[in-house]
């Protein structure tokens, strides 16, 4: 599968309006190459450089979406409306929405990961990144 955004180039900087220094708006995302046998998709956005890229101690989770219908071609800027049946998980701010980059120090990397799943996950008791994975 290939995941891309019109908001920034691959490996490029996430624009200010998609960060806590701006409006904290989820970037528009699009994808191609979803396997025919996929029953659902999951999207996880995280930062492996938290809190300091010189001495990372954890991976900070910014966004968790799951049960995205496999025919969905992407998400609009802002992440809304969610596709029918899609569910939001909890990020590390304990919120169920997008939380943009907000590094306390240094320059961080952000990974947008799209997974093709062979089933729908349904209602998870605490839908964190770990629960979805």
Secondary structure, 3 states (H helix, E strand, C coil): CEEECCCCCCCCCCCHHHECCCCCCCCCEEEECCCCCCCEEEEEEEEEEECEHHHCCEEEEEEEEEEECCCCCEECCCCCCCCCCCEECCCCCCCCCCCCECCCECCCCCEEEEEEECCCCCCCCCCCHHHHC
